[in-house]
Amino acid sequence: MGPSVTQLIVILVIVIIIFGTKRLRNIGADLGGAIKSFRTSIKEGESVEDKATEDKGETIEGEVTSKSDKD
């Protein structure tokens, strides 16, 4: 029960009248850039996460101390 084709065309015409084609083009370019940036950051996050899971096998030498107040 979604909108019909004629209803979508009417909505599109109203949006074009309100915003204008130049502004809609800018909005589309900004939205596309934001999506591209989001995808890039997701891929970088996954690669950092993969590297972190690979590095878990390394041991770090040091002294382990615990503080206990249960005397």
PyMOL Python script that loads the backbone (N, CA, C, O; Angstrom):
from pymol import cmd

cmd.read_pdbstr("""\
ATOM      1  N   MET A   1       0.820  -1.187   0.000  1.00  0.00           N
ATOM      2  CA  MET A   1       0.000   0.000   0.000  1.00  0.00           C
ATOM      3  C   MET A   1       0.866   1.254   0.000  1.00  0.00           C
ATOM      4  O   MET A   1       0.528   2.242   0.651  1.00  0.00           O
ATOM      5  N   GLY A   2       1.959   1.221  -0.711  1.00  0.00           N
ATOM      6  CA  GLY A   2       2.845   2.369  -0.804  1.00  0.00           C
ATOM      7  C   GLY A   2       2.270   3.431  -1.737  1.00  0.00           C
ATOM      8  O   GLY A   2       1.214   3.243  -2.341  1.00  0.00           O
ATOM      9  N   PRO A   3       2.971   4.524  -1.839  1.00  0.00           N
ATOM     10  CA  PRO A   3       2.496   5.601  -2.719  1.00  0.00           C
ATOM     11  C   PRO A   3       2.596   5.196  -4.189  1.00  0.00           C
ATOM     12  O   PRO A   3       3.494   4.458  -4.594  1.00  0.00           O
ATOM     13  N   SER A   4       1.649   5.702  -4.969  1.00  0.00           N
ATOM     14  CA  SER A   4       1.645   5.376  -6.393  1.00  0.00           C
ATOM     15  C   SER A   4       2.656   6.260  -7.129  1.00  0.00           C
ATOM     16  O   SER A   4       3.254   7.166  -6.548  1.00  0.00           O
ATOM     17  N   VAL A   5       2.827   5.977  -8.401  1.00  0.00           N
ATOM     18  CA  VAL A   5       3.787   6.713  -9.216  1.00  0.00           C
ATOM     19  C   VAL A   5       3.378   8.180  -9.331  1.00  0.00           C
ATOM     20  O   VAL A   5       4.221   9.073  -9.249  1.00  0.00           O
ATOM     21  N   THR A   6       2.096   8.423  -9.518  1.00  0.00           N
ATOM     22  CA  THR A   6       1.642   9.816  -9.644  1.00  0.00           C
ATOM     23  C   THR A   6       1.856  10.594  -8.346  1.00  0.00           C
ATOM     24  O   THR A   6       2.202  11.774  -8.386  1.00  0.00           O
ATOM     25  N   GLN A   7       1.659   9.957  -7.213  1.00  0.00           N
ATOM     26  CA  GLN A   7       1.899  10.623  -5.930  1.00  0.00           C
ATOM     27  C   GLN A   7       3.378  10.958  -5.765  1.00  0.00           C
ATOM     28  O   GLN A   7       3.714  12.032  -5.265  1.00  0.00           O
ATOM     29  N   LEU A   8       4.265  10.055  -6.180  1.00  0.00           N
ATOM     30  CA  LEU A   8       5.700  10.318  -6.102  1.00  0.00           C
ATOM     31  C   LEU A   8       6.111  11.469  -7.009  1.00  0.00           C
ATOM     32  O   LEU A   8       6.960  12.281  -6.643  1.00  0.00           O
ATOM     33  N   ILE A   9       5.507  11.538  -8.191  1.00  0.00           N
ATOM     34  CA  ILE A   9       5.816  12.631  -9.129  1.00  0.00           C
ATOM     35  C   ILE A   9       5.367  13.967  -8.546  1.00  0.00           C
ATOM     36  O   ILE A   9       6.088  14.960  -8.643  1.00  0.00           O
ATOM     37  N   VAL A  10       4.182  13.997  -7.943  1.00  0.00           N
ATOM     38  CA  VAL A  10       3.686  15.225  -7.325  1.00  0.00           C
ATOM     39  C   VAL A  10       4.611  15.655  -6.187  1.00  0.00           C
ATOM     40  O   VAL A  10       4.924  16.839  -6.064  1.00  0.00           O
ATOM     41  N   ILE A  11       5.048  14.718  -5.361  1.00  0.00           N
ATOM     42  CA  ILE A  11       5.970  15.028  -4.260  1.00  0.00           C
ATOM     43  C   ILE A  11       7.289  15.558  -4.817  1.00  0.00           C
ATOM     44  O   ILE A  11       7.836  16.525  -4.288  1.00  0.00           O
ATOM     45  N   LEU A  12       7.804  14.941  -5.874  1.00  0.00           N
ATOM     46  CA  LEU A  12       9.055  15.382  -6.491  1.00  0.00           C
ATOM     47  C   LEU A  12       8.943  16.805  -7.031  1.00  0.00           C
ATOM     48  O   LEU A  12       9.854  17.614  -6.853  1.00  0.00           O
ATOM     49  N   VAL A  13       7.828  17.108  -7.689  1.00  0.00           N
ATOM     50  CA  VAL A  13       7.614  18.456  -8.226  1.00  0.00           C
ATOM     51  C   VAL A  13       7.556  19.478  -7.092  1.00  0.00           C
ATOM     52  O   VAL A  13       8.134  20.559  -7.206  1.00  0.00           O
ATOM     53  N   ILE A  14       6.871  19.151  -6.010  1.00  0.00           N
ATOM     54  CA  ILE A  14       6.781  20.065  -4.864  1.00  0.00           C
ATOM     55  C   ILE A  14       8.161  20.298  -4.255  1.00  0.00           C
ATOM     56  O   ILE A  14       8.501  21.433  -3.921  1.00  0.00           O
ATOM     57  N   VAL A  15       8.952  19.251  -4.109  1.00  0.00           N
ATOM     58  CA  VAL A  15      10.296  19.383  -3.551  1.00  0.00           C
ATOM     59  C   VAL A  15      11.168  20.245  -4.458  1.00  0.00           C
ATOM     60  O   VAL A  15      11.928  21.081  -3.969  1.00  0.00           O
ATOM     61  N   ILE A  16      11.068  20.054  -5.768  1.00  0.00           N
ATOM     62  CA  ILE A  16      11.850  20.866  -6.713  1.00  0.00           C
ATOM     63  C   ILE A  16      11.424  22.333  -6.636  1.00  0.00           C
ATOM     64  O   ILE A  16      12.268  23.227  -6.700  1.00  0.00           O
ATOM     65  N   ILE A  17      10.130  22.582  -6.500  1.00  0.00           N
ATOM     66  CA  ILE A  17       9.655  23.965  -6.391  1.00  0.00           C
ATOM     67  C   ILE A  17      10.170  24.607  -5.102  1.00  0.00           C
ATOM     68  O   ILE A  17      10.581  25.768  -5.111  1.00  0.00           O
ATOM     69  N   ILE A  18      10.152  23.870  -4.009  1.00  0.00           N
ATOM     70  CA  ILE A  18      10.576  24.433  -2.710  1.00  0.00           C
ATOM     71  C   ILE A  18      12.085  24.668  -2.684  1.00  0.00           C
ATOM     72  O   ILE A  18      12.529  25.761  -2.328  1.00  0.00           O
ATOM     73  N   PHE A  19      12.871  23.675  -3.049  1.00  0.00           N
ATOM     74  CA  PHE A  19      14.321  23.765  -2.892  1.00  0.00           C
ATOM     75  C   PHE A  19      15.042  24.264  -4.141  1.00  0.00           C
ATOM     76  O   PHE A  19      16.071  24.929  -4.025  1.00  0.00           O
ATOM     77  N   GLY A  20      14.545  23.970  -5.293  1.00  0.00           N
ATOM     78  CA  GLY A  20      15.239  24.332  -6.524  1.00  0.00           C
ATOM     79  C   GLY A  20      16.239  23.254  -6.901  1.00  0.00           C
ATOM     80  O   GLY A  20      16.707  22.501  -6.048  1.00  0.00           O
ATOM     81  N   THR A  21      16.561  23.187  -8.187  1.00  0.00           N
ATOM     82  CA  THR A  21      17.427  22.111  -8.663  1.00  0.00           C
ATOM     83  C   THR A  21      18.864  22.279  -8.195  1.00  0.00           C
ATOM     84  O   THR A  21      19.540  21.293  -7.901  1.00  0.00           O
ATOM     85  N   LYS A  22      19.338  23.516  -8.122  1.00  0.00           N
ATOM     86  CA  LYS A  22      20.724  23.741  -7.708  1.00  0.00           C
ATOM     87  C   LYS A  22      20.939  23.312  -6.257  1.00  0.00           C
ATOM     88  O   LYS A  22      21.939  22.672  -5.931  1.00  0.00           O
ATOM     89  N   ARG A  23      20.003  23.666  -5.403  1.00  0.00           N
ATOM     90  CA  ARG A  23      20.133  23.296  -3.989  1.00  0.00           C
ATOM     91  C   ARG A  23      19.994  21.785  -3.805  1.00  0.00           C
ATOM     92  O   ARG A  23      20.696  21.193  -2.985  1.00  0.00           O
ATOM     93  N   LEU A  24      19.098  21.163  -4.561  1.00  0.00           N
ATOM     94  CA  LEU A  24      18.948  19.708  -4.479  1.00  0.00           C
ATOM     95  C   LEU A  24      20.226  19.002  -4.926  1.00  0.00           C
ATOM     96  O   LEU A  24      20.605  17.981  -4.352  1.00  0.00           O
ATOM     97  N   ARG A  25      20.890  19.546  -5.951  1.00  0.00           N
ATOM     98  CA  ARG A  25      22.150  18.965  -6.412  1.00  0.00           C
ATOM     99  C   ARG A  25      23.208  19.053  -5.310  1.00  0.00           C
ATOM    100  O   ARG A  25      23.957  18.101  -5.087  1.00  0.00           O
ATOM    101  N   ASN A  26      23.265  20.198  -4.622  1.00  0.00           N
ATOM    102  CA  ASN A  26      24.221  20.364  -3.525  1.00  0.00           C
ATOM    103  C   ASN A  26      23.913  19.416  -2.371  1.00  0.00           C
ATOM    104  O   ASN A  26      24.819  18.831  -1.778  1.00  0.00           O
ATOM    105  N   ILE A  27      22.635  19.270  -2.060  1.00  0.00           N
ATOM    106  CA  ILE A  27      22.236  18.348  -0.992  1.00  0.00           C
ATOM    107  C   ILE A  27      22.627  16.920  -1.361  1.00  0.00           C
ATOM    108  O   ILE A  27      23.129  16.176  -0.518  1.00  0.00           O
ATOM    109  N   GLY A  28      22.396  16.535  -2.620  1.00  0.00           N
ATOM    110  CA  GLY A  28      22.762  15.192  -3.077  1.00  0.00           C
ATOM    111  C   GLY A  28      24.256  14.958  -3.020  1.00  0.00           C
ATOM    112  O   GLY A  28      24.707  13.884  -2.623  1.00  0.00           O
ATOM    113  N   ALA A  29      25.039  15.978  -3.422  1.00  0.00           N
ATOM    114  CA  ALA A  29      26.500  15.835  -3.378  1.00  0.00           C
ATOM    115  C   ALA A  29      26.988  15.730  -1.943  1.00  0.00           C
ATOM    116  O   ALA A  29      27.876  14.930  -1.648  1.00  0.00           O
ATOM    117  N   ASP A  30      26.418  16.529  -1.046  1.00  0.00           N
ATOM    118  CA  ASP A  30      26.809  16.471   0.365  1.00  0.00           C
ATOM    119  C   ASP A  30      26.445  15.127   0.983  1.00  0.00           C
ATOM    120  O   ASP A  30      27.218  14.547   1.746  1.00  0.00           O
ATOM    121  N   LEU A  31      25.260  14.646   0.641  1.00  0.00           N
ATOM    122  CA  LEU A  31      24.822  13.355   1.169  1.00  0.00           C
ATOM    123  C   LEU A  31      25.705  12.220   0.636  1.00  0.00           C
ATOM    124  O   LEU A  31      26.069  11.313   1.385  1.00  0.00           O
ATOM    125  N   GLY A  32      26.046  12.270  -0.641  1.00  0.00           N
ATOM    126  CA  GLY A  32      26.930  11.257  -1.221  1.00  0.00           C
ATOM    127  C   GLY A  32      28.311  11.283  -0.588  1.00  0.00           C
ATOM    128  O   GLY A  32      28.901  10.234  -0.330  1.00  0.00           O
ATOM    129  N   GLY A  33      28.832  12.493  -0.335  1.00  0.00           N
ATOM    130  CA  GLY A  33      30.137  12.606   0.323  1.00  0.00           C
ATOM    131  C   GLY A  33      30.109  12.065   1.738  1.00  0.00           C
ATOM    132  O   GLY A  33      31.062  11.430   2.189  1.00  0.00           O
ATOM    133  N   ALA A  34      29.006  12.321   2.440  1.00  0.00           N
ATOM    134  CA  ALA A  34      28.877  11.821   3.810  1.00  0.00           C
ATOM    135  C   ALA A  34      28.823  10.293   3.832  1.00  0.00           C
ATOM    136  O   ALA A  34      29.431   9.661   4.695  1.00  0.00           O
ATOM    137  N   ILE A  35      28.107   9.712   2.897  1.00  0.00           N
ATOM    138  CA  ILE A  35      28.014   8.252   2.826  1.00  0.00           C
ATOM    139  C   ILE A  35      29.372   7.647   2.486  1.00  0.00           C
ATOM    140  O   ILE A  35      29.764   6.633   3.064  1.00  0.00           O
ATOM    141  N   LYS A  36      30.090   8.266   1.550  1.00  0.00           N
ATOM    142  CA  LYS A  36      31.418   7.777   1.173  1.00  0.00           C
ATOM    143  C   LYS A  36      32.376   7.854   2.355  1.00  0.00           C
ATOM    144  O   LYS A  36      33.147   6.926   2.600  1.00  0.00           O
ATOM    145  N   SER A  37      32.324   8.966   3.085  1.00  0.00           N
ATOM    146  CA  SER A  37      33.175   9.135   4.261  1.00  0.00           C
ATOM    147  C   SER A  37      32.838   8.100   5.329  1.00  0.00           C
ATOM    148  O   SER A  37      33.731   7.542   5.965  1.00  0.00           O
ATOM    149  N   PHE A  38      31.553   7.848   5.521  1.00  0.00           N
ATOM    150  CA  PHE A  38      31.115   6.859   6.508  1.00  0.00           C
ATOM    151  C   PHE A  38      31.623   5.469   6.145  1.00  0.00           C
ATOM    152  O   PHE A  38      32.123   4.743   7.005  1.00  0.00           O
ATOM    153  N   ARG A  39      31.497   5.098   4.880  1.00  0.00           N
ATOM    154  CA  ARG A  39      31.973   3.775   4.441  1.00  0.00           C
ATOM    155  C   ARG A  39      33.478   3.642   4.621  1.00  0.00           C
ATOM    156  O   ARG A  39      33.967   2.592   5.037  1.00  0.00           O
ATOM    157  N   THR A  40      34.217   4.713   4.305  1.00  0.00           N
ATOM    158  CA  THR A  40      35.674   4.691   4.459  1.00  0.00           C
ATOM    159  C   THR A  40      36.059   4.510   5.919  1.00  0.00           C
ATOM    160  O   THR A  40      36.953   3.727   6.238  1.00  0.00           O
ATOM    161  N   SER A  41      35.382   5.235   6.805  1.00  0.00           N
ATOM    162  CA  SER A  41      35.713   5.121   8.225  1.00  0.00           C
ATOM    163  C   SER A  41      35.353   3.747   8.772  1.00  0.00           C
ATOM    164  O   SER A  41      36.052   3.229   9.643  1.00  0.00           O
ATOM    165  N   ILE A  42      34.279   3.153   8.276  1.00  0.00           N
ATOM    166  CA  ILE A  42      33.907   1.797   8.694  1.00  0.00           C
ATOM    167  C   ILE A  42      34.986   0.807   8.264  1.00  0.00           C
ATOM    168  O   ILE A  42      35.384  -0.056   9.046  1.00  0.00           O
ATOM    169  N   LYS A  43      35.464   0.929   7.015  1.00  0.00           N
ATOM    170  CA  LYS A  43      36.510   0.024   6.525  1.00  0.00           C
ATOM    171  C   LYS A  43      37.797   0.207   7.319  1.00  0.00           C
ATOM    172  O   LYS A  43      38.465  -0.776   7.641  1.00  0.00           O
ATOM    173  N   GLU A  44      38.157   1.451   7.640  1.00  0.00           N
ATOM    174  CA  GLU A  44      39.357   1.703   8.432  1.00  0.00           C
ATOM    175  C   GLU A  44      39.202   1.128   9.830  1.00  0.00           C
ATOM    176  O   GLU A  44      40.152   0.579  10.387  1.00  0.00           O
ATOM    177  N   GLY A  45      38.015   1.251  10.394  1.00  0.00           N
ATOM    178  CA  GLY A  45      37.759   0.694  11.720  1.00  0.00           C
ATOM    179  C   GLY A  45      37.886  -0.812  11.733  1.00  0.00           C
ATOM    180  O   GLY A  45      38.418  -1.389  12.682  1.00  0.00           O
ATOM    181  N   GLU A  46      37.398  -1.452  10.682  1.00  0.00           N
ATOM    182  CA  GLU A  46      37.507  -2.910  10.598  1.00  0.00           C
ATOM    183  C   GLU A  46      38.967  -3.338  10.458  1.00  0.00           C
ATOM    184  O   GLU A  46      39.377  -4.340  11.044  1.00  0.00           O
ATOM    185  N   SER A  47      39.754  -2.583   9.684  1.00  0.00           N
ATOM    186  CA  SER A  47      41.150  -2.961   9.509  1.00  0.00           C
ATOM    187  C   SER A  47      41.929  -2.756  10.807  1.00  0.00           C
ATOM    188  O   SER A  47      42.822  -3.544  11.119  1.00  0.00           O
ATOM    189  N   VAL A  48      41.605  -1.714  11.565  1.00  0.00           N
ATOM    190  CA  VAL A  48      42.256  -1.492  12.852  1.00  0.00           C
ATOM    191  C   VAL A  48      41.852  -2.582  13.829  1.00  0.00           C
ATOM    192  O   VAL A  48      42.677  -3.065  14.604  1.00  0.00           O
ATOM    193  N   GLU A  49      40.579  -2.970  13.792  1.00  0.00           N
ATOM    194  CA  GLU A  49      40.088  -4.023  14.670  1.00  0.00           C
ATOM    195  C   GLU A  49      40.751  -5.356  14.338  1.00  0.00           C
ATOM    196  O   GLU A  49      41.119  -6.109  15.239  1.00  0.00           O
ATOM    197  N   ASP A  50      40.906  -5.652  13.039  1.00  0.00           N
ATOM    198  CA  ASP A  50      41.575  -6.885  12.629  1.00  0.00           C
ATOM    199  C   ASP A  50      43.020  -6.891  13.104  1.00  0.00           C
ATOM    200  O   ASP A  50      43.515  -7.916  13.573  1.00  0.00           O
ATOM    201  N   LYS A  51      43.693  -5.767  12.989  1.00  0.00           N
ATOM    202  CA  LYS A  51      45.078  -5.677  13.436  1.00  0.00           C
ATOM    203  C   LYS A  51      45.170  -5.858  14.940  1.00  0.00           C
ATOM    204  O   LYS A  51      46.101  -6.495  15.433  1.00  0.00           O
ATOM    205  N   ALA A  52      44.210  -5.303  15.677  1.00  0.00           N
ATOM    206  CA  ALA A  52      44.215  -5.432  17.133  1.00  0.00           C
ATOM    207  C   ALA A  52      44.023  -6.884  17.546  1.00  0.00           C
ATOM    208  O   ALA A  52      44.632  -7.326  18.520  1.00  0.00           O
ATOM    209  N   THR A  53      43.192  -7.635  16.831  1.00  0.00           N
ATOM    210  CA  THR A  53      42.991  -9.033  17.180  1.00  0.00           C
ATOM    211  C   THR A  53      44.221  -9.854  16.828  1.00  0.00           C
ATOM    212  O   THR A  53      44.503 -10.850  17.494  1.00  0.00           O
ATOM    213  N   GLU A  54      44.957  -9.459  15.799  1.00  0.00           N
ATOM    214  CA  GLU A  54      46.194 -10.153  15.461  1.00  0.00           C
ATOM    215  C   GLU A  54      47.275  -9.882  16.500  1.00  0.00           C
ATOM    216  O   GLU A  54      48.095 -10.756  16.780  1.00  0.00           O
ATOM    217  N   ASP A  55      47.286  -8.686  17.073  1.00  0.00           N
ATOM    218  CA  ASP A  55      48.309  -8.305  18.039  1.00  0.00           C
ATOM    219  C   ASP A  55      48.057  -8.872  19.433  1.00  0.00           C
ATOM    220  O   ASP A  55      48.917  -8.730  20.302  1.00  0.00           O
ATOM    221  N   LYS A  56      46.930  -9.499  19.676  1.00  0.00           N
ATOM    222  CA  LYS A  56      46.626 -10.023  21.010  1.00  0.00           C
ATOM    223  C   LYS A  56      47.588 -11.129  21.433  1.00  0.00           C
ATOM    224  O   LYS A  56      47.712 -11.396  22.628  1.00  0.00           O
ATOM    225  N   GLY A  57      48.264 -11.771  20.502  1.00  0.00           N
ATOM    226  CA  GLY A  57      49.161 -12.854  20.833  1.00  0.00           C
ATOM    227  C   GLY A  57      50.481 -12.385  21.417  1.00  0.00           C
ATOM    228  O   GLY A  57      51.255 -13.209  21.906  1.00  0.00           O
ATOM    229  N   GLU A  58      50.763 -11.092  21.384  1.00  0.00           N
ATOM    230  CA  GLU A  58      52.019 -10.585  21.909  1.00  0.00           C
ATOM    231  C   GLU A  58      51.964 -10.523  23.431  1.00  0.00           C
ATOM    232  O   GLU A  58      50.927 -10.216  24.019  1.00  0.00           O
ATOM    233  N   THR A  59      53.099 -10.822  24.056  1.00  0.00           N
ATOM    234  CA  THR A  59      53.175 -10.715  25.505  1.00  0.00           C
ATOM    235  C   THR A  59      53.962  -9.471  25.875  1.00  0.00           C
ATOM    236  O   THR A  59      54.922  -9.098  25.201  1.00  0.00           O
ATOM    237  N   ILE A  60      53.548  -8.851  26.933  1.00  0.00           N
ATOM    238  CA  ILE A  60      54.210  -7.656  27.420  1.00  0.00           C
ATOM    239  C   ILE A  60      54.792  -7.979  28.784  1.00  0.00           C
ATOM    240  O   ILE A  60      54.080  -8.392  29.699  1.00  0.00           O
ATOM    241  N   GLU A  61      56.099  -7.785  28.905  1.00  0.00           N
ATOM    242  CA  GLU A  61      56.740  -8.070  30.178  1.00  0.00           C
ATOM    243  C   GLU A  61      56.510  -6.915  31.139  1.00  0.00           C
ATOM    244  O   GLU A  61      56.571  -5.748  30.754  1.00  0.00           O
ATOM    245  N   GLY A  62      56.250  -7.251  32.380  1.00  0.00           N
ATOM    246  CA  GLY A  62      56.040  -6.222  33.382  1.00  0.00           C
ATOM    247  C   GLY A  62      55.602  -6.856  34.684  1.00  0.00           C
ATOM    248  O   GLY A  62      55.398  -8.067  34.767  1.00  0.00           O
ATOM    249  N   GLU A  63      55.464  -6.048  35.664  1.00  0.00           N
ATOM    250  CA  GLU A  63      55.084  -6.524  36.987  1.00  0.00           C
ATOM    251  C   GLU A  63      53.593  -6.316  37.170  1.00  0.00           C
ATOM    252  O   GLU A  63      53.058  -5.241  36.898  1.00  0.00           O
ATOM    253  N   VAL A  64      52.933  -7.368  37.635  1.00  0.00           N
ATOM    254  CA  VAL A  64      51.510  -7.282  37.903  1.00  0.00           C
ATOM    255  C   VAL A  64      51.328  -7.128  39.399  1.00  0.00           C
ATOM    256  O   VAL A  64      51.802  -7.955  40.178  1.00  0.00           O
ATOM    257  N   THR A  65      50.660  -6.097  39.792  1.00  0.00           N
ATOM    258  CA  THR A  65      50.403  -5.867  41.218  1.00  0.00           C
ATOM    259  C   THR A  65      48.918  -5.747  41.428  1.00  0.00           C
ATOM    260  O   THR A  65      48.180  -5.323  40.539  1.00  0.00           O
ATOM    261  N   SER A  66      48.491  -6.122  42.600  1.00  0.00           N
ATOM    262  CA  SER A  66      47.079  -5.954  42.937  1.00  0.00           C
ATOM    263  C   SER A  66      46.986  -5.251  44.273  1.00  0.00           C
ATOM    264  O   SER A  66      47.811  -5.457  45.163  1.00  0.00           O
ATOM    265  N   LYS A  67      46.004  -4.447  44.395  1.00  0.00           N
ATOM    266  CA  LYS A  67      45.808  -3.686  45.617  1.00  0.00           C
ATOM    267  C   LYS A  67      44.606  -4.289  46.340  1.00  0.00           C
ATOM    268  O   LYS A  67      43.499  -4.314  45.803  1.00  0.00           O
ATOM    269  N   SER A  68      44.828  -4.765  47.535  1.00  0.00           N
ATOM    270  CA  SER A  68      43.746  -5.404  48.263  1.00  0.00           C
ATOM    271  C   SER A  68      43.630  -4.758  49.639  1.00  0.00           C
ATOM    272  O   SER A  68      44.625  -4.615  50.350  1.00  0.00           O
ATOM    273  N   ASP A  69      42.424  -4.372  50.008  1.00  0.00           N
ATOM    274  CA  ASP A  69      42.174  -3.762  51.303  1.00  0.00           C
ATOM    275  C   ASP A  69      41.433  -4.720  52.219  1.00  0.00           C
ATOM    276  O   ASP A  69      40.735  -4.281  53.133  1.00  0.00           O
ATOM    277  N   LYS A  70      41.568  -6.001  51.996  1.00  0.00           N
ATOM    278  CA  LYS A  70      40.855  -7.013  52.777  1.00  0.00           C
ATOM    279  C   LYS A  70      41.748  -7.582  53.876  1.00  0.00           C
ATOM    280  O   LYS A  70      41.909  -8.801  53.939  1.00  0.00           O
ATOM    281  N   ASP A  71      42.331  -6.765  54.739  1.00  0.00           N
ATOM    282  CA  ASP A  71      43.202  -7.270  55.815  1.00  0.00           C
ATOM    283  C   ASP A  71      42.455  -7.563  57.068  1.00  0.00           C
ATOM    284  O   ASP A  71      43.051  -7.992  58.056  1.00  0.00           O
TER     285      ASP A  71
END
""", "prot")
cmd.dss("prot")
cmd.show_as("cartoon", "prot")
cmd.util.cbc("prot")
cmd.orient("prot")
